[in-house]
């Protein structure tokens, strides 16, 4: 398991390193204290299985680095780990394509279960945000396959790219479909999930425990 930690506080880095070592006996952990260093490592060809990202770095604040990571490296899942854990910050991070958000105040058990979920293709959102967001999940609270609620293989592909934060234009380019076809698929996806937008779709999938297929990394 290769993990990149983008965090400028040494104590937090060591804490995460300890947790990751408990999850994998020999984790390959790469660390970057600055956003610029993280981007340099990734642009040089590093493709970790997971990126753990702090939102407040000396050279990048808020979700600016998250947005850049999702645009340049959409195949690499990013989990935000932040002390700033208000509802608006969490929603913004998920909306920008994070596959999970973990508060730095979380205990080790929550951190481990959240990371394991994301590594398996799931999405982790803090329960308090899910409970407060007002999104009713379908009767199938935990489903094994999106096909169980009538989603087609192509719709699942579109949904996977949506969850990565990819805009419609890039989804069309990635899948070789027209804008009209893409919009039709997205409308059907939102209807099947009983939600109104992408962020609510992410929250619904998190509640349902759905695991999305992982796209192969690009060369």
N, C-alpha and C positions, 0 to 999 in steps of 0.2 A: 504494500500500500504506500503510494507516494502522496504526500500532502504538502501543500505550500501554506505557510502561516505568514500573513501580511499584518504585522503588529509591531508597534514601536516600544511597547512596555516589556522589558525582559522578564519580569515576574509572571506576566500573563503568558508569554511564550513558553516559559518553563512549565507552567501549569498545564498548558495544552499538550506539550511534549510528553508529559507524564501520563496524561489521559490516553493519548494516542499509542503510547508504548504498552499500556494495559490492554488496548484493543488489538494490537498486532505486535508480536514479539520483536519484529525487526522493521519498524516503519522507516521509510525513507522520507525524512522531514527536511524541507527546504524553507528557510526563513528570509523575509525581506522586511527591513525596518521602514522603508520608504516605498511609495507608490511607483516612483520612477525605477527603482531597483526591481520590483516585482514585474513590471512591464518589460524591462530589459531581459529578465530571465525567461519569460514566456515567449518573447519575440525571438529569442535565441534557440527555441525549440523545446523547452521544458513543457511537458504536458502532464501535470499531476492528476491524480484521481479525484482530488478535492482541493479547493482553496478555502481557507478560513480567513475572513477579512474583517478587520476593524474599520469602522467608518470614520474615525478621527485620526488621521495620519498627519505628520508635519507638513507634507507636500500635497495633501489631498483631503478635503473635508466632505462630509455628507456622503451622498451616493455617487459622486463623480467618478471615482475609480471603478465602482461596481458597474456603472453604465459602460465605461470603456472596456472592461473585461468581457461583458456580455456581448458587446459589438464585435470585438476582435477574436474572442475565444469562446464561442457559444457552446462548444462541446465540453467545456470544463465546468463542472458544477461548483457554484460558489455559495458558501454559507456565511452569513454575517454574524459576527460575535461582537456585541457592543454593550457598553454600559448605558448608552442612550436607548432605552427600551420602551418609550412611550408608543401609544397606538399609531400615531401618524408616522413615526420613523419606521416602525415595523412594516406598515402598509406600503410606504414609499419604497422600502428595500425589496419587498416581494414584487411590487409593481415593476421594478427595474430589472427583475429576472433572477433574484436570489432564490435558491432552492431551499433555503431555511433561514431562520433568524433565531439566534440563541442569546439570551441576556447573560451578561457576565456575572449576574447575581444567581444564575442557575446552579443547582448542585451537580455533582459529578454524574449521578445516575441519569439526570435529564440530558446532560451533555452527551453522554455515551449513547443513549437511546436515539437522540436526535441525529447524531452523526451516522449511526448504523442505518437509520431509516433513509437518509439521503444517499448513502453509499449503495443502497439497494434500489435506488430510483424513486424513492418517495419524496415527499415535501414536508418539512417540519415548520409549523407555525405555532407559537405559544397558545396554549388553550384559552387563556384569558382574552386574547384578541379574537379567536374564533367565536367564543361565546358572546362577545360584545358586538360582533360585526353584523349580526342580523341576517346571516345567510342560512336559509333552511336547506339542509342536505336532503337528497332523495331518500325514499324508504330503505334502499339498499345501503345501510350505514357503512358496511365494509364489504366491498366487492373484490373479486380476484382479477377481473378483466373488464375493461371498459366496453368490450363487446357485449357484456351482460346487460348493459343498459341501452343497447342498440347502436353503439358507435362503430362505424366502419373502419377498416384498416387505414384508409386514407385520412379519415377524420382524426384518428389517433396520431398519425404523423403530423397533421396540422396542429393539433393540440400540444404535442411535445415541443414544437417550435414556438408556439405561443407562450408556453410556460417558461421557455428560455429567454423571453422578453424580445423575441424577434418581431419586427414590424411586418405588416402584410406584404410589402414590396419584396422583402427578403425571403419571406415564406414562399412567395410565388416563384422567385428565382431558384430557391433551394429545391423545390418539388417540381418545377417545370409546369406550373399551372397558371391560368389567367387570374386577374384580379377578381373578376366576377365569380369564378369558381371558388377562390379562396374565401371570399365573403360569404358565399353560400354554405361552405363547410363550417365557418366560424359561427354563423347563425344557428346551424344545426347543433353544433357542440354546446353552445350556451343554452339552447332549449333543452337538450338532453340532461344537462347538469342543473337546470332550473336556476340559472343565474343571469345577470345582466351584462357583465363585463369580465375581462381577463382576470383581474385581481380577485373577484368573487369566485371565478372558476378555480383559481389556485387554492383558495380557502376551502372550497367545497371538496376538492380532491384530497386536501390534507385531512379533512374530517372523515372522508370515506376510506382513507388508508390506501389509496390507489398508488401503484408503482408504475412509473412511465418507463418505456424502453429507453436505454442509453444509446445515443448516437455514437458511431465509431469516430475516434479523433481524426481530424484532418492531418495530412502530412505537412 
